[in-house]
Amino acid sequence: MPHYQIVKGARDIFPDEMIQWKRVEAVIGGLASIYGFSEIRTPVFEYTELFQRSIGASTDIVGKEMFSFQPEPGGRSITLRPEMTAGVMRAALQKNLLASSPVQKLYYISELFRKERPQAGRQRQFSQFGAELLGAASPAAVAEVIIFMMHVFESLGLSGLRLRINTLGNKTDRQRYREALRAYLAPYYRQLDDASKERFEKNPLRILDSKNPDMQDIVAGAPKLHDYLGGEALDDFEKVLAYLSDRGIDFQIDHLLVRGLDYYSYTAFEVTSSALGAQDALGGGGRYDSLALELGNASEIPAAGFAVGMERLLIAMQKQGLFSQQEAPGPAVAVIVPQQEYFDRAFGIVNLLRRSGISTVIDLAGRSMKAQLREANRMHASWALFVGGEELATGQYPLKNLVASTQETHTLDGVVDVLRQSASVNPHCG
């Protein structure tokens, strides 16, 4: 086997696809700014106990999917992050961010790692974008993160989305419901799959979210969490739904929806895409007030957030034809050198154009003028500037519009003026 094979469960993102990623990232960053979310970046690894405490030892993520190691013999175990929320909360607590402002609005686009069976849209190294709103307990705070997420989808042009939403109530509500759910499931215990048997004692709510078709008939007759909720949780949920309705966001209340992580409470939600087939989950989130307490903080911190899989998002967009054949513009100008003995002086002109903020390319392989022009067209350059002995001697340079097939002659200052007027100039140059 060649020594240049990629590791199973990872993938390369080449320049043509990177253009699509950058377009999506630009939409996310632009809307984050509009909604008042600031970007945060956390380390790619954390101490393992951060995820054991936050995600819960009974979850598949902690039990089966984490990449953990000890960098020093006998030292503390370190884990490549399998999700972002715990790390963001850890950073906020450690920095005491809420002391400077009682509400913190943070977003991220980050790489994550899980030991999963690689499949389309789900690799062992993958990316998510998400947002965390810390310090606000109001239904408006929960609605805001959902509205932000849906606005991103809307701006990207996605269709065929379904927003499922539920309320998990508070701790007291869920404890009453756990007892009722265990009582219902007890007669079916032998029919439960291994994962559901493991969850029966530790977190029976997660059985409701089982993807095993054999569990569906059993789950269908289970008592509904909604019937065990107190007035506080129901009022909170109704206000969240009212905010979404006012924004014109369609949703479907799903009483079987729970989140896979143990720290969620009150509102939980998930978005699916019809473009993704059977594995249709695009992203989701909810409210998680108890996470700070689980991490050792003296009290709960109201919090809500979401995460969306970037790979799945791009797959959905590709299947819906939302990327054009050429996503990014080509260079403004290609400098064409008919005789290679003038390359060095032409290269100096390239530097002048670039310092003027003009996107410029030049052939570095010493090819013929015909091959240089062919490459300029392949790169979708807008203009071709010819620099040869006669041009350098007279100071007059032919500038060909490769789109309109017209040609004019200018001094170098004139070339710069024409290109500045017709192309986007990089403000960081000059």
C-alpha positions as CSV (number, residue, x, y, z in Angstrom):
1,M,0.0,0.0,0.0
2,P,1.4,3.5,-0.8
3,H,2.5,5.6,2.1
4,Y,0.4,8.5,1.1
5,Q,-3.1,7.0,2.0
6,I,-5.3,9.2,4.1
7,V,-6.3,7.8,7.5
8,K,-9.7,6.1,7.6
9,G,-12.5,8.4,8.8
10,A,-10.7,11.6,7.6
11,R,-11.0,13.5,4.4
12,D,-9.2,16.1,2.4
13,I,-10.9,19.3,1.3
14,F,-9.4,20.5,-1.9
15,P,-9.4,24.1,-3.3
16,D,-12.5,23.6,-5.5
17,E,-14.6,22.4,-2.6
18,M,-12.9,24.9,-0.2
19,I,-14.6,27.6,-2.2
20,Q,-18.0,26.2,-1.1
21,W,-16.9,25.9,2.5
22,K,-15.7,29.6,2.5
23,R,-19.1,30.7,1.0
24,V,-21.0,28.9,3.8
25,E,-18.6,30.2,6.5
26,A,-19.0,33.7,5.2
27,V,-22.8,33.5,5.6
28,I,-22.4,32.1,9.1
29,G,-20.0,34.8,10.1
30,G,-22.0,37.6,8.6
31,L,-25.2,36.6,10.3
32,A,-23.5,35.9,13.6
33,S,-22.3,39.5,13.6
34,I,-25.9,40.7,12.8
35,Y,-27.2,38.7,15.7
36,G,-24.4,39.8,18.1
37,F,-22.5,36.5,18.3
38,S,-18.7,36.7,18.7
39,E,-16.4,33.9,17.5
40,I,-14.6,31.7,20.0
41,R,-11.9,29.1,19.4
42,T,-11.1,26.5,22.0
43,P,-8.3,23.9,22.1
44,V,-8.8,20.8,20.0
45,F,-8.2,18.7,23.1
46,E,-9.5,18.9,26.7
47,Y,-9.0,16.9,29.9
48,T,-11.1,13.8,29.5
49,E,-13.1,14.4,32.7
50,L,-14.6,17.5,31.1
51,F,-16.6,15.3,28.7
52,Q,-17.3,12.6,31.3
53,R,-18.9,15.2,33.6
54,S,-20.7,17.1,30.9
55,I,-21.9,14.6,28.3
56,G,-22.4,11.8,30.9
57,A,-20.6,8.5,31.3
58,S,-23.7,6.6,30.1
59,T,-23.7,8.1,26.6
60,D,-22.3,6.4,23.6
61,I,-20.0,9.4,23.0
62,V,-18.1,8.9,26.3
63,G,-18.4,5.1,26.4
64,K,-17.5,4.3,22.8
65,E,-16.6,7.2,20.6
66,M,-13.9,9.4,22.2
67,F,-10.3,9.5,21.2
68,S,-8.5,9.7,24.5
69,F,-4.8,9.3,25.4
70,Q,-2.2,10.1,28.1
71,P,0.5,12.5,26.8
72,E,2.7,11.6,29.8
73,P,3.0,8.3,31.6
74,G,0.7,8.3,34.6
75,G,-0.6,11.8,33.6
76,R,-4.2,13.0,33.2
77,S,-6.1,11.6,30.2
78,I,-6.7,14.0,27.3
79,T,-9.5,13.7,24.8
80,L,-9.9,15.1,21.3
81,R,-13.1,17.1,21.6
82,P,-16.2,15.2,20.4
83,E,-18.4,18.2,20.8
84,M,-18.0,22.0,21.5
85,T,-20.5,23.0,24.1
86,A,-18.6,21.6,27.1
87,G,-15.4,23.3,25.9
88,V,-17.1,26.7,25.4
89,M,-18.7,26.5,28.8
90,R,-15.3,25.5,30.3
91,A,-13.6,28.5,28.7
92,A,-16.4,30.9,29.8
93,L,-16.1,29.7,33.4
94,Q,-12.4,29.7,33.5
95,K,-12.2,33.2,32.0
96,N,-15.2,34.4,34.1
97,L,-16.7,35.9,31.0
98,L,-20.1,36.6,32.7
99,A,-18.4,38.9,35.2
100,S,-17.7,41.4,32.3
101,S,-21.2,41.0,30.8
102,P,-24.2,39.1,32.2
103,V,-25.0,37.6,28.8
104,Q,-22.4,36.1,26.4
105,K,-23.2,35.2,22.8
106,L,-20.6,33.0,21.2
107,Y,-20.3,31.1,18.0
108,Y,-17.8,28.7,16.4
109,I,-16.8,26.7,13.3
110,S,-14.7,23.9,14.6
111,E,-13.2,20.5,14.0
112,L,-14.4,17.6,16.1
113,F,-13.5,13.9,16.5
114,R,-15.5,10.7,17.2
115,K,-14.8,7.0,16.7
116,E,-17.8,6.4,14.5
117,R,-18.2,4.1,11.5
118,P,-17.4,6.4,8.6
119,Q,-20.2,7.1,6.2
120,A,-21.5,10.0,4.0
121,G,-21.6,13.2,6.0
122,R,-20.2,11.5,9.1
123,Q,-16.5,11.1,9.5
124,R,-14.2,10.5,12.5
125,Q,-12.9,14.0,12.0
126,F,-15.7,16.4,11.1
127,S,-16.8,20.0,11.4
128,Q,-19.6,21.8,13.1
129,F,-20.8,25.4,13.4
130,G,-22.8,26.3,16.4
131,A,-23.7,29.0,18.8
132,E,-24.0,29.2,22.6
133,L,-26.0,31.9,24.5
134,L,-24.9,32.0,28.1
135,G,-26.5,33.9,31.0
136,A,-30.1,34.4,29.8
137,A,-33.0,32.1,31.0
138,S,-35.8,33.8,29.0
139,P,-37.7,32.0,26.3
140,A,-36.5,34.8,24.0
141,A,-32.9,33.6,24.4
142,V,-33.9,30.1,23.3
143,A,-35.9,31.5,20.4
144,E,-33.0,33.7,19.4
145,V,-30.6,30.8,18.9
146,I,-33.2,28.9,16.9
147,I,-34.0,31.9,14.7
148,F,-30.3,32.5,14.1
149,M,-29.8,28.9,13.0
150,M,-32.9,28.9,10.7
151,H,-31.8,32.3,9.3
152,V,-28.5,30.7,8.2
153,F,-30.3,27.9,6.5
154,E,-32.6,30.4,4.8
155,S,-29.7,32.6,3.6
156,L,-28.0,29.5,2.1
157,G,-31.1,28.7,0.1
158,L,-31.9,25.4,1.8
159,S,-35.4,23.9,1.4
160,G,-37.1,20.8,2.6
161,L,-36.2,21.4,6.2
162,R,-38.2,20.2,9.2
163,L,-37.8,21.8,12.7
164,R,-38.9,19.4,15.4
165,I,-39.2,20.8,18.9
166,N,-40.1,19.6,22.4
167,T,-39.8,20.6,26.0
168,L,-38.0,18.4,28.5
169,G,-39.2,20.3,31.5
170,N,-37.2,20.9,34.6
171,K,-35.4,18.4,36.8
172,T,-38.5,17.7,38.9
173,D,-40.6,17.1,35.8
174,R,-38.1,14.8,34.3
175,Q,-37.6,12.8,37.5
176,R,-41.4,12.1,37.7
177,Y,-41.4,11.1,34.1
178,R,-38.3,8.8,34.4
179,E,-40.1,6.9,37.1
180,A,-43.3,6.6,34.9
181,L,-41.2,5.6,31.8
182,R,-39.3,2.9,33.7
183,A,-42.6,1.5,35.0
184,Y,-43.9,1.4,31.5
185,L,-40.8,-0.2,30.0
186,A,-40.2,-2.8,32.7
187,P,-42.5,-5.4,31.2
188,Y,-40.6,-5.0,27.8
189,Y,-37.2,-5.2,29.3
190,R,-36.2,-8.5,27.7
191,Q,-37.3,-7.1,24.3
192,L,-35.1,-4.0,24.6
193,D,-31.8,-3.9,22.6
194,D,-28.5,-3.7,24.4
195,A,-28.2,0.0,24.2
196,S,-31.8,0.5,25.6
197,K,-31.1,-1.9,28.4
198,E,-28.1,0.1,29.4
199,R,-30.1,3.3,29.3
200,F,-33.0,1.8,31.2
201,E,-31.5,2.7,34.6
202,K,-29.1,5.5,33.7
203,N,-31.2,7.7,31.4
204,P,-34.4,6.0,30.1
205,L,-35.4,9.2,28.2
206,R,-32.8,8.3,25.6
207,I,-34.6,5.1,24.7
208,L,-37.3,7.4,23.2
209,D,-34.7,8.6,20.7
210,S,-33.5,5.1,19.7
211,K,-32.9,4.8,15.9
212,N,-33.5,1.0,16.1
213,P,-36.7,0.2,14.2
214,D,-37.4,-2.7,16.6
215,M,-37.8,-0.2,19.4
216,Q,-40.4,1.9,17.7
217,D,-43.4,-0.2,18.5
218,I,-42.5,-0.3,22.2
219,V,-41.7,3.4,22.3
220,A,-45.0,4.3,20.5
221,G,-47.1,3.3,23.5
222,A,-44.9,5.0,26.1
223,P,-46.3,7.8,28.4
224,K,-45.7,11.3,27.0
225,L,-43.3,13.6,28.8
226,H,-45.7,16.4,28.1
227,D,-48.2,14.9,30.5
228,Y,-45.7,15.2,33.4
229,L,-44.7,18.8,32.9
230,G,-45.5,21.5,35.4
231,G,-47.0,24.9,34.5
232,E,-43.6,26.6,34.5
233,A,-42.2,24.5,31.8
234,L,-45.4,24.6,29.7
235,D,-45.5,28.4,29.9
236,D,-41.9,28.7,28.9
237,F,-42.4,26.4,25.9
238,E,-45.5,28.2,24.7
239,K,-43.5,31.5,24.7
240,V,-40.7,30.0,22.7
241,L,-43.2,28.7,20.2
242,A,-44.9,32.1,20.0
243,Y,-41.5,33.8,19.2
244,L,-40.9,31.3,16.4
245,S,-44.4,31.8,15.0
246,D,-44.0,35.6,15.0
247,R,-40.8,35.1,12.9
248,G,-42.7,32.9,10.5
249,I,-40.7,29.8,11.3
250,D,-42.6,26.5,10.8
251,F,-42.1,23.8,13.4
252,Q,-43.5,20.5,14.5
253,I,-44.0,19.6,18.1
254,D,-42.6,16.1,18.7
255,H,-43.1,14.7,22.2
256,L,-40.7,11.9,21.5
257,L,-37.8,14.2,20.8
258,V,-35.0,14.2,23.4
259,R,-31.4,15.2,23.1
260,G,-28.6,12.7,23.3
261,L,-26.6,14.6,25.9
262,D,-27.6,14.5,29.6
263,Y,-27.3,18.2,30.4
264,Y,-30.3,19.4,28.4
265,S,-33.5,20.7,30.0
266,Y,-36.6,22.7,28.9
267,T,-36.6,23.3,25.1
268,A,-34.9,20.8,22.8
269,F,-35.0,20.9,19.0
270,E,-33.7,19.2,15.9
271,V,-33.6,20.1,12.2
272,T,-33.7,17.4,9.5
273,S,-33.3,17.7,5.7
274,S,-35.1,15.8,3.1
275,A,-32.0,15.9,0.9
276,L,-30.0,13.7,3.3
277,G,-31.9,10.5,3.0
278,A,-32.2,8.1,6.0
279,Q,-29.5,9.9,8.1
280,D,-31.4,13.2,7.8
281,A,-30.3,15.1,10.9
282,L,-28.7,18.4,10.0
283,G,-28.3,19.8,13.5
284,G,-30.1,20.6,16.8
285,G,-29.7,21.9,20.3
286,G,-31.6,23.2,23.2
287,R,-31.3,24.7,26.7
288,Y,-28.8,23.3,29.2
289,D,-28.8,25.3,32.4
290,S,-27.2,22.5,34.5
291,L,-24.0,22.1,32.5
292,A,-22.1,24.7,34.5
293,L,-23.1,22.9,37.7
294,E,-22.0,19.6,36.3
295,L,-18.5,21.1,35.6
296,G,-18.1,22.2,39.2
297,N,-19.5,25.8,39.2
298,A,-21.2,26.9,42.3
299,S,-24.6,27.4,40.6
300,E,-26.4,26.8,37.4
301,I,-25.9,29.2,34.4
302,P,-28.8,29.6,32.0
303,A,-27.7,28.6,28.6
304,A,-29.0,27.6,25.2
305,G,-27.3,26.6,21.9
306,F,-27.2,24.5,18.8
307,A,-24.7,22.7,16.6
308,V,-24.9,21.9,12.9
309,G,-22.8,19.4,11.0
310,M,-20.9,21.3,8.2
311,E,-20.3,18.2,6.0
312,R,-24.0,17.4,6.1
313,L,-24.9,21.0,5.4
314,L,-22.8,21.1,2.3
315,I,-24.1,17.7,1.1
316,A,-27.7,19.0,1.4
317,M,-26.7,22.2,-0.5
318,Q,-25.0,20.2,-3.2
319,K,-28.0,17.9,-3.7
320,Q,-30.2,20.9,-4.0
321,G,-28.0,22.5,-6.6
322,L,-27.1,25.5,-4.5
323,F,-23.5,25.8,-5.7
324,S,-22.8,27.1,-9.1
325,Q,-20.2,25.6,-11.4
326,Q,-17.8,28.4,-10.6
327,E,-18.3,29.7,-7.0
328,A,-15.4,32.2,-6.8
329,P,-14.3,34.8,-9.3
330,G,-11.0,34.1,-11.1
331,P,-8.0,36.5,-10.9
332,A,-8.6,40.0,-12.2
333,V,-5.6,39.8,-14.6
334,A,-3.2,37.3,-16.0
335,V,0.2,38.7,-17.1
336,I,1.2,37.1,-20.4
337,V,4.9,37.0,-21.3
338,P,5.5,36.2,-25.0
339,Q,9.3,36.0,-24.6
340,Q,10.7,34.4,-21.5
341,E,13.8,36.6,-21.5
342,Y,11.5,39.4,-20.2
343,F,10.0,37.3,-17.4
344,D,11.9,39.0,-14.6
345,R,10.7,42.5,-15.6
346,A,7.2,41.2,-16.1
347,F,7.4,39.6,-12.6
348,G,8.1,43.1,-11.3
349,I,4.9,44.4,-12.9
350,V,3.0,41.6,-11.3
351,N,4.3,42.8,-7.9
352,L,3.2,46.4,-8.7
353,L,-0.3,45.2,-9.6
354,R,-0.6,43.1,-6.5
355,R,0.6,45.9,-4.3
356,S,-2.2,48.0,-5.9
357,G,-4.7,45.5,-4.6
358,I,-5.3,43.8,-8.0
359,S,-5.6,40.0,-8.1
360,T,-2.8,39.0,-10.5
361,V,-1.3,35.7,-11.8
362,I,1.6,34.9,-14.0
363,D,2.8,31.6,-15.5
364,L,5.7,30.2,-13.5
365,A,6.3,27.2,-15.8
366,G,7.8,29.0,-18.8
367,R,5.1,27.9,-21.2
368,S,4.3,29.3,-24.6
369,M,2.1,32.4,-25.0
370,K,-0.7,30.2,-26.3
371,A,-0.5,27.9,-23.3
372,Q,-0.5,31.0,-21.0
373,L,-3.6,32.3,-22.5
374,R,-5.3,28.9,-22.3
375,E,-4.4,28.8,-18.6
376,A,-5.8,32.3,-18.1
377,N,-9.1,31.2,-19.6
378,R,-9.1,28.1,-17.5
379,M,-8.7,30.2,-14.3
380,H,-11.5,32.5,-15.5
381,A,-9.2,35.6,-15.5
382,S,-11.0,38.7,-16.5
383,W,-8.1,40.4,-18.3
384,A,-4.8,39.5,-20.0
385,L,-1.9,42.0,-19.8
386,F,0.8,41.4,-22.4
387,V,4.4,42.2,-21.3
388,G,7.1,41.8,-23.9
389,G,10.1,43.6,-25.3
390,E,8.2,46.1,-27.3
391,E,5.8,46.9,-24.5
392,L,8.6,47.4,-22.1
393,A,10.4,49.7,-24.6
394,T,7.4,51.9,-25.4
395,G,5.6,51.8,-22.0
396,Q,2.4,50.9,-23.8
397,Y,0.8,47.6,-22.7
398,P,-2.0,45.7,-24.5
399,L,-4.8,44.9,-22.1
400,K,-7.3,42.3,-23.4
401,N,-10.8,41.9,-21.9
402,L,-11.1,38.1,-21.9
403,V,-14.9,38.3,-21.3
404,A,-15.8,40.8,-24.0
405,S,-12.8,39.9,-26.4
406,T,-11.9,43.6,-26.7
407,Q,-8.4,45.0,-26.4
408,E,-7.0,48.5,-25.5
409,T,-3.5,49.8,-24.9
410,H,-2.5,51.7,-21.8
411,T,0.5,52.9,-19.7
412,L,1.0,50.9,-16.5
413,D,-0.8,53.7,-14.6
414,G,-3.7,53.4,-17.1
415,V,-3.7,49.6,-16.6
416,V,-4.0,50.0,-12.9
417,D,-6.8,52.5,-13.3
418,V,-8.8,50.3,-15.6
419,L,-8.3,47.2,-13.4
420,R,-9.2,49.1,-10.3
421,Q,-12.5,50.3,-11.9
422,S,-13.4,46.9,-13.1
423,A,-12.3,44.5,-10.4
424,S,-12.6,44.1,-6.6
425,V,-9.5,45.5,-5.0
426,N,-8.1,44.0,-1.9
427,P,-8.0,46.7,0.8
428,H,-5.1,45.1,2.6
429,C,-2.7,45.8,-0.3
430,G,-1.0,49.0,-1.2
